[in-house]
Amino acid sequence: MYNEFFGFKSSPFTIAPDPRFLFMSERHRDALAHLLYGIGFGGGFVMLTGEVGTGKTTVCRCLLEQLSNDVRLAYILNPKLDAIELMATMCDELGIQYQPGERSLKAFTDLLRDYLLNNHEQGLNTVLMIDEAQNLSVEVMEQIRLLTNLETNDKKLLQIILIGQPELQELLAKKELRQLAQRITARYHLKPLSLNETASYVEHRLRIAGLQRPLFKPSAVKKIHQSSGGIPRLINVISDRSLLGAFVEKKNTVTEAVVKRAIPEVLGESHEAMSKGSHGSRMLWFGVVASALLIVAAYFIITQYPNVFKEETVKEQTREKNKTDKEIADNATKNVSSKTSTNNTGGKVRNNDDIAQEVWGEQSWDRMGLTSSRNLFALWGVSYYPYQSSSPCDFAQDYSLSCDSGVADWDYIKQLNRPLNLKFSTQESGVFWGTLKSIDGDSLVLQFGDNEVRMSQKKLNPLWQGQYQLFWKTPEGFVENTKYGDNGPVVRWLTDAIYDIDQVDITPADRFSKKVEDWLMLFQMENGLIADGILGKHSVILINNKVVTNIPKLLGGATTRDQGGE
């Protein structure tokens, strides 16, 4: 109705799951990373929970799009089934044939076992995904747990993903399901959007619908977030009705007043009344509680004080009698107590998970390395938008950059002298990524999401197992392992670099001659590389350190505010 008035190509706030409007907030990306991590882990259960309308289906759709070709999926949308019906539905989803009217649990289990073993032999992974899992009965849950007993010596044959509302957590807390709960290898609770994410969400949907100008006033967005609680489905409903109200009033922007009028129309009068009356209700309740406490205190003073006074008189006499002995005991332990106090001034010793929690704060953790790739691209002067662009390594090629990843120690990292992403892990927090921006002596400057921190190498070592990823500038025409006898643009780049570094003029400049090979072997030897005279990516990286000035360097980088501490 209002599309033409505002200039939309399509309705921006429909509640239908249109993939064009897919919006992955940091919370959604974090949830997706947990699911992908769980699937890749190779067995057990993965659980995703969230309130109604928070975007669990959005995450599931994104997950389905990212599953590789070697995954066979059974997706169950209606979990109100008994054990036999569940097994039959799984067989239907996976294309397993069974006898019509089959009611034997053993027969279904045997068919499924044979199917899983056959998939395993072919290198295929089988995944069971159950939506609205909070509706599963305890008996069916137990049957699902038994399915994970189908395994080889080194791998579970079936990966199970449970998706549901918060009641699913309560279901799994039941004593009879404790064995299942212990098999959950990854779990994530999808929280509502923050105010900033709500603003980005609204702007994203307006842009996809064809509108490039601001439409909702900041105060209007704030009111939408407040009333919706950050739940995307409610944001859609309120925003849609607000646009209708603005259209009726012939306004080109949506104001807070328009949103206020729209809220009771879609959420009911009681919602607005509740919001207005919440403060008064809290004050009234506080007054009632305070009055009750005063009455109890008065009763105690009137009825109990005389006895308490007599009791205290006796206690005081006893204390006076024992005062000398107590002072002697105190003096005897004074030195020991002082030493103990000194040793404990640091408080509780922080473990690796405490450090991980500290560097991330309230942010969503980067489990897949995409946020860190964004931060690393920024150091190269490139804007990268995770989930709206191709993979980081594919995206890098558009800017004459390539990816390098592997395992290294600190000496080699310093030798490469590039900002890079590091992969961390702790026992409780799992895997996450961060960007190492610069090194100054033993002090490391890192970025985790939007948090920039400084910490020592010693403090970071227990979290980092040596894995890294970096970007490096690719010479024109570069071919990996260019060697003696080759020619082309990359050889000319190399001879130009030789001249810049050592003022050695080599002709012909585009031929990998013995002289070029000898120079490269000496350079590799001096820089701790394998001296084979073959031009590989690490040789290029170290040569670039000598001849290219406009690339980010790891050593001698910019300073930053110290947040990590020791």
Order of alpha helices (4+ residues) and beta strands (2+ residues): alpha-alpha-beta-alpha-beta-alpha-alpha-beta-alpha-beta-alpha-alpha-beta-alpha-alpha-alpha-alpha-alpha-alpha-alpha-alpha-alpha-beta-alpha-beta-beta-beta-beta-alpha-beta-alpha-alpha-alpha
